[in-house]
Amino acid sequence: MSTGLLALLSILPIAVVAIFLVGLKWPASKAMPLSYITAVVLALFVWKIPGAQVGAATVNGIITAITLMYIIFGAILLLNTLQEGGGLQAIRRGFTGITADRRIQVIIVAWLFGSFVEGSSGFGTPAAVAVPLMVGLGFPAMAAVVAGMMIQSTPVSFGAVGTPMLVGVSTGLNTPELQAYAASLGYTDWHSFIGFAVATKVAFLHFAAGALIPLFVVSFMTRYFGKNKSFSEGLQIWKFALFAAFCMTVPYLAVANLLGPEFPSIFGGLIGLAIVVPAAKAGFLMPKGEAWDFESKDQWDPEWSGTIEIQDVSAKTRMSSIMAWMPYVLIGLVLVLTRTVVPLTNFLKSAKITWPNIFGTSISASWEILFSPGSAFILVTIITFFLHKMSGAAYAKAWKGSAKTMLGAGSALVFTVPMVQVFMNSAGGAAGFEKMPIVLAEAVAGLAGAAWPIFAPLIGGLGAFVAGSNTVSNMMFSLFQFGVGERILVDPTWIVALQAIGGAAGNVICVHNVVAAAAVVGLLGKEGYVIRKTAVVFTYYALLPGAIGYSILYSSQKGFFNIGTIIAAAIWAGVIYIIATNNGRLKKLSEQSALKRAAAK
């Protein structure tokens, strides 16, 4: 079978998702079974994978789906516990004290707090924490999900205390030949090679691309969820958005170069919060005039609201902002401690449910239940029960509502994750073909040739879109990307860095991440709407670093003004033009409004 035809067949499970979920707006609970069936048919009858292997991959996927549902349950339980105990009401009061402007609030919660949570835990936890918090603050559920997904780009490569680099890239590249290559560059320690030969390049590329993410978030929010459906109202705060972006990415880049890949996202988010919150209180770089807000809830499009109703429950006694925020502080502490204190980490990981060699295959499944973020959420809700002096009936109500919402997510995840596992475990069949993701990657590499640096992030994004994990994408494609770098005679560590960037960007469009984010606010069935919005961010986040990477790698051969430099410059020039013309438009509207007010007097 020709390489082209094989590549077309291997993309079919993804094409089904694009057509039915994104294009025809089917809910994931209906589209993903079709994608799963497509992957199974291809595996059995084209790749000729043994039925036991397909069955084992499916079982592994179901077990993984259960672990995701456990995290979803914990996140929803924390939200419901805060609601029933009156904590959400106090948090809303506290945010009003910082600013009532929703554009600033979304930057603080999604971008900065979300980056810290991603650095602490990863695995989609930022959406599980930040999305319901925004809904609790009064955001439409759909706006919260879109914002929560968009920021899962810049902090992801260093999420879960550096797991995508230290496990994903490290495992993917760890061969005797590359050990020798690292030693030839002066890296006697493999960890330092990953941390400083690859991860610092990743941090630099994220620094460049992450600068615009807060601006994307606020502009999409005002365009699709604002009264006037205007990008301009989001672009109006471009100064503050860029300021907030660099408050996170500058320390992020510095930490990556000084301390390694474990802490850039954690410190970037924390330092950013420490700078941006006081700045927002002081009105620094914020536009003058009335704070931007959504319309009243009765004017919202019904598509924006989830099935989880946030009620304004008051605490028995007036709760301070510190006490109300304490559950989120505890979540951060628990996640950091359980992932950085080695004896504690090892103890929690020892409580593991395993199924080795499922159906006699090499596929194994496991669930580290105590190490799961879901357990951290549940622990914090128990502490919150006492801190907020809740009644047993209120806490029981929180559990009951959370379980109902979690079960709703299962109908989509129970097919989404098994499809991923069949797709990824498609090697070793009687047909002798490589696994489906590698077939796709090799076909793209054959077409791209020397232009590969521009396309390398797309492969990383493909891996994350399918697997739902930057770590898995890096494990799957890092060695392949390194090999392509060698074949086109450029520094292969830059190509691996572009892989990691694409793997991070792919999280914003990953189906089961979107399902999980939507589930925590009761928006199941609207996944295609979210992906249609976040796909714009993915395209930007794959294209700009790819262009920068190409420019860096070919500047010595083709001069500084090569195609990569031109693409990157065009993107930034476009952004500057949009901001400049927007400012002119806003100034003109402001002058017209002033004239109308003067005439009325």
N, C-alpha and C positions, 0 to 999 in steps of 0.2 A: 504494500500500500504506500502511495506517495506521502512525503512529509506534509505537503499542503492539505491533502484530504484528511490525514490523521489529525492534523491541527484543527481543521474545521469540525471534525467529530468531537474532539476533546473539549471544544468550547461550547458544545450544545447545552450542558447543564447550566452554564452561566447565561447563555442566550435565553433559555427558558425563564430565568429570573428576570432578565432585562425586559423581555416581551410582556410577560404576564404580571409581574409584580410592579415594575416601574412604568411600562408602557400602557398596559390595559387596566392598571390600578386594582388588580386583584389583591385581596389580603394575603399575607404570608401563609396563613393557615390553609389556603387553597393553592397558591402558586408553588410553595415549596414541596408538597407531595409530588407534583409534576417534575420538578427538578430532580428530586430523589429518584423517581422511577427512571428518568432519562439516564442518570449516572449509573444505576444498576444495570439497565439494559446494555449500555456501552461496555461496562466492566465484564459482564457475563458473555456477551456475544461478539464483541469486537476485540477487546483486550484478552478475552478468554480467561478471566480470573476464576479460580475455583469458587464454587458456591459457598464453601466454608469461610473463605476469606472475605467475601462480600457480607456474609452474615455476621462475621466477627467485627468488621468495620461498622456495620449498622448497630450492633450492640454497644460498641465503644461510643458511638455517637449518641445513643440514647442515654448512656451513663453520664456523658459529658453534658447533655441537655439537662439532666437532673441536677448536676452541680451548678449550672447556670440558674436554674429555677430556685435553688436554695439561696443564691446571692440576691436574686430579685425579691424573694420573700423577705429577706433580712432588711433590704433597703426600704421596701414598702412598710414593713413593721416599724422601722425607725420614724418614718414620716407620720404614720398613723398614731404612734405613741406620742409624738410631739403635738399632734393635733388634739388628741384626747386629753392631754395633760395641760394644755394652754400654752405650750412653749412656742408654737408657731405665731400666735398673736403677739407675743413679746418680741420675737425675731422681726416681725413686720414693723413694730414700733421702732426697733433699733435701726433698721435700714432707713426708715423715714428720717431718723436723726442724722444719718450720713448724707443721704440725698433721696429725694422722691423721684428722681429721674430714672426711668426704667433702663435707659441706655447705659447709664453708669452702673446700675445694679447688675445688669447681665455681665458686664465686664468683670466686676468683682467676684460674682458667684461662679460663673461658668469658666472664665479664662483663668483667674488667679487661684481661687479656691479649688477649681477643677484640676488645675495643673498640680497643685500640692497633693490632692487625693490620688491622681494618676501616678505621681512619683512614689507615693507610699504603697499603693496596692496594685494599680494596673487592672487588667482584665475587665475593662468596661465599668469599673467601680465609679469613676467620676460621674457618669450619667446616672448611675443608681443613687448617688448622693446629691449632686447638684441639680438634676432635673426636678425631682420632687420638692427640693427646697425652693426653687424658683416658682413652682406651682403654688406652694404654700405662701409665697410672697405676693401672689396675685397675677402671675403670668398665665396666659393661655397655655394649656398643656402642650399643644403642638409647637408653639414658639419656644417653649422650654426644651423640648426634645431636639428641635433643629439646632438650637444654640449649644446644647450639651454634646451633640454629635460633632459639630463643627470644630470644637476646640480639641477633639481627640486626634490631634495631629502633632503639633509641636512637642508636647510633653511625653508622647507615647514611646519614643525610642529609649527613653530613660525611665520608663514606668516600672512599677513593682521593683524599686531599688535596682534598676539597671538590667532587669531580666532579659529584655529583647537583645541586649548586647552581650551580656555575660553568659547567657544560656543559648539564645538564638544564634547570633553570629559566631560565638565561640564554638558551639557544637557543630554548626554547619561547616566551619573551616578547619576543624581540628583533625588534620591528617599528618602523617610523618613528613610529607613533602612541605607542607606549609609551616610545620614546626621548624624545619630547616630554613625555610625562607625567612621566618621571623628572626631566627638567630643570625642570619646573614645581614639583617638590618640593624643588629646590635641589641635586639630584645631577647634576653636570656630567659625571661619569664613570659609565658603565654598570656597571662592576664594583662600584663603591661602592653603587650602587642595589641590586644583587642582594645584596651582602654585608651591608648595614646596614638596608635597608628591608624585606627579606624574610628573610634568613638569621638575623637576631637574633630574629625572631618564631618561627622554626622552633626555634631553640635553647631559647627559653623554654618552648615546648610540650613539647619532648622532656624538659626538666628536670622538668616536672610529671609526665609519664607514666612517665619512666624510673625514678622513685623506687621503684617496686614490682617492677621486672623481676627483680632478684636474688631477691626473696622468692618470686615466681612460680617461678623456676627451681628453688630448693631444695625448695619445697613440692610441686611436681609430681614431683620426683625421689624424695622420700620416700614420696609417695602411690602412685606407679606402679611403683617399683623397689626399695622398701624391704621389709624382712621383715614389718613390721606394716601395710603399705599405708595409711599414715597421713599426712594433711596436717599433723597436729599436730606431728610430729617436725621438719618443715621450718619451720613457724611458730614453733617454739621459739627459733629464732635470729633473730627479727624485728629485734632491736636491731642485731645485727651486719650483717644484710642491708641495713637502711636506711642504716647508717653507710657500708657499702661503696658503696651506690648514690650517696650524696651526695659521697663522696670522688672519684667520677668526674664526676658531673653538675655540681657547683659550679665546678670549674676549666673544665669543658667550656663552661658558660654564660659564664663570664668571658672565656675566649679568643675565643668567638664575637663578643662585644661589643667586645673590644679589638683583636683581630688579624684578624678576618674568618673566612670559612668554610673555609679550608684546614686548620686545625690543631685544632679543638675535640676531635675524637675521639682524635687522636694524643696530645695533651697530657692530655686527660681520663683515658685509659687509663694513661699513664705515671705521672702524679701519683697516681692512685688506687693503682697498684701500690706506689709508694714509701711511701704511708701505710698501706695495708691489710696488706701482708706483715709489717712489724714489729709492727703491732697484733695480728695473729693469733698471732705468736710469743709475744707477751706475754699472750695470753689475754683481750685487751680486748673487753668486751661479749659474750664467748662463754659459753654455758651451762656450768655445772659438771657434772661427772659423766663418764661414759664417752663417748668420741668415737663419733659415728654412722658406721656402715659398712654396706656391702651384706652380704648373706649370702655364704657360701662359694660359689664358682662352680658347684659341682655342684648347688646348689639353685636356680639361676637358671632362669627360663622359657627354653626353647630359642629363643623368638622374639627374645630380647634380644641374642643373640650373633651376630656377623657371621662371615663365612668367613675373615677375616684373624685368624690366631692370633698373639697376642703371647707370645713365649717369653722366659723370663728368662735372657738371654744375658749373661754377665759379660765385662767388658773384660779384655784380657791382663794389665793392671796395674790396681789400684784407681783408678778415675777420680773426680776431684773434681767437685763439683756445678757449679762454674764451667765446667769443660771440657765437661761433659755438656750444659749449657744453651747453650753457645756457638753451636751451629747455629741456635737460635731467636733469639739476639741478632743473629747475622749476617743472618737472614731479615729482621728488623726494620730493620737498617741498610741492607741492599740495597734494600728496598722504599722506604724514605724517600728515600735518595739518588737512586734512579732516577726518582723522581717529583717531586723538588724541585730538583735540580741541572739547570737548563735545558739546557746543552750536552749533558749525558749523556742526558737525556730525548730530545732531538731526534735524537741519534745512534741510540739504540735504536729509536726510532719509524721511522727511515729504512729499517730492514731490514723491509720490508713486502711481503707477498704479496697482490696485489690482483686482482680480477676485476671491472672496471668494466662497467656497463651490461649485466648478464647477460641473454642472449637478446634484446638490443636494447631492454631496458626501462630505466627510471631506477634500478633496484635494483642496487646494487654491493656487493661483499663484499671484506673485507680481513682480514688477520691480521698484527698487529705481533708477530712471533714472539719477538724478543729482549726486547720490552717486557712480554711476558706474565709474570704471576707464576710460571707453570710454569718459565720459564727461570731465574728467581731460585731456585726450589727446587732445580733440577738443579745450578746453580752451587754452591749451599751444600752439597749432598751430595758433590760432588767435593772441596770443601775439607774436609768432615768425614771423608772417606776418609783424608786425611793427618793431620788433627788427632787422630783417634781410633785411628790406626795400625792400620787394618783390613787384612785379607787380601784379595787379589783375588777369591778364591772367595766370601767373605762379601758383598762389594760386588756381585758378579755375581748372587748369590742375591737380593739386594734388588731389582735391576733386573728379574729374571725374574718375581718375585712381583708387582711393581708393574704390569708390563705386562699380566699376566693379569687383575688386578682392574680396571684401566682399561678393558680391552676389554669387560668385563661391563657397565660403565656405558653403553656405546655403544648397546645395544639399546633403552634407554629414551630417551636424549637424541636419537637420530637421528630420532625422531618428535615429541618434545616441542618442540624448538626450531623445526623447520619449521612446526608448527602455529601457534606464536606469530607467525612471520613472515607466514604467509598471513593470519592474523587481523588483523595490523597493516597489511598492505599491500593492503587490500581497497577502497581508494578508486579512483575513476577508471573504474569499470565502465560498461557501456552503460545500466544501470538508473538511473544518476545518484545513487546513495545515497552518503552519507558512509561512511567506514571503520567497521567494526563497533564498535570501542571508543567512537568519538564518538557513534554512534547510541545505545549504551547510556547514556552519560553524559547526553546530551540528554534521554532519556526520564526518567531519575532526577531531573534538574533541573526538568523540567516538573511532576513530582509533588511535589517538596519545597517549591518556592516560597521564602518567606522563611526557612524552616527549613533552608535549604541548608547553612549552616556545619556543622550536625551531620552532614550526609551527605557533605560534601566529602572527608573523609579516605577514605571508602569507595571513591570513584572513583580516588583515588591508589592505594589498595590493590588495586583491580581491575587497574589498569595494571601494577603490579609483580607481581601474581599471574600474569598472562598473560606479560608480557615478561621476568620474572625480574630486573628492574633498576629501581631507583628513578630512575636517570638517564633511562631511556627513558620511564618513566611521566611524569616531569616534562616531558620534551620533548613528549610527546603531549598532555598535558592542561593545562599551565600557562596557555596563552592562553585556552582554554575556561573555566577556573576564574576567571581575571581578568575575563572578560566576564560571567560569572554574578554576580560580586561587584558589578560596575557596575549590572547590571539590578536587583538587589535593594537598591541604594543603600546599600551598606556599603563600608568600606575594602577594596578588592580585593586589596591585598598580604597581608592576613590570610587571605583565601580561598586565595591561592597558597601561603601557609605551611601551611595545613591540607592542601592537595594534597601537599606535600612530606612531611608527617608520615605521611599515609596511604600514600604510596609507600614510605616506610621500613618501616612496619608490614607491608605486603604481602610483604616479603621472608621473613617467618617462615612463610608458607604457600605460597610460590612452588614449583611442582612441580619445575622443573629445579634449583633450589637444594637442595631436599630430596633429589633424585636424586644430586646431586653430593656432598652431605654423607654420604648413606648409602653411596655407592660407596667412599669412602675408608676405610671400616671393613668393607666387604663385607656390607652390609645391603640389597642391591638386592632389590626386591620387597616391601619393608615401608613404602613411602612413604606409603600411606594412613593407617597407624597414627600416623606422625609428625604428619601434617597434622591429624588429629583432635585431637591434644593441643595443637598450636601455634595452632589456630584460636581457642582461648579467649584466648590472648594477643593475637592480632590483633583480636578483638572489643573487648577492653579498650582496646587501643592506638589504635583508630580512634574509639571512643566518647568516652573521657575528653577528648582534645584537641578533638574536635568540640564537646563541651559547653562547654569552657572558651572556645573561639573564639566560640561563639554568645553566651556571657555577656559577653565583652569587647565584641563588636560591637553588642549591643543594650542594654547597661546604661543608656546615656544616654536611650534611647527607652522602655524597658520597666521600668526600675529594676533594681537589683542582683539581686533575687530573681526572676529569669526562669527559663524552663525549662532553660536551659543550666546556670545556677548550681545548680538543684535536682538535675539529673542528676549533675554533678560532685560535689556534696556527698553525694549518696546513695552514690556509688561509694566515697568515702573513709570515710563513716560505716560502710558495710558492712565495709570492711577493718579498721577500728578495732574493730568489734564482734567480728569473727572472731578477731582477735588476743587481745582481752580475754577472750572465752569460752574460747579455747584455753588461755590462761595459767591460768585457773581450773581447767580440766579437768586440766592437767598437774600443778598443785599438789595437787589431790585424789588423783590417781594416785600421786604421790610420797608423800603422807601414808599412803595405804593400804599401799604397799610397805614403808614404814618400820615400820608396825604389824605386818605379817606377819613381818618380820625379827626384830622384838622378841619376838613370840610364839614364833617358832621357837627363840630362845635360851632 
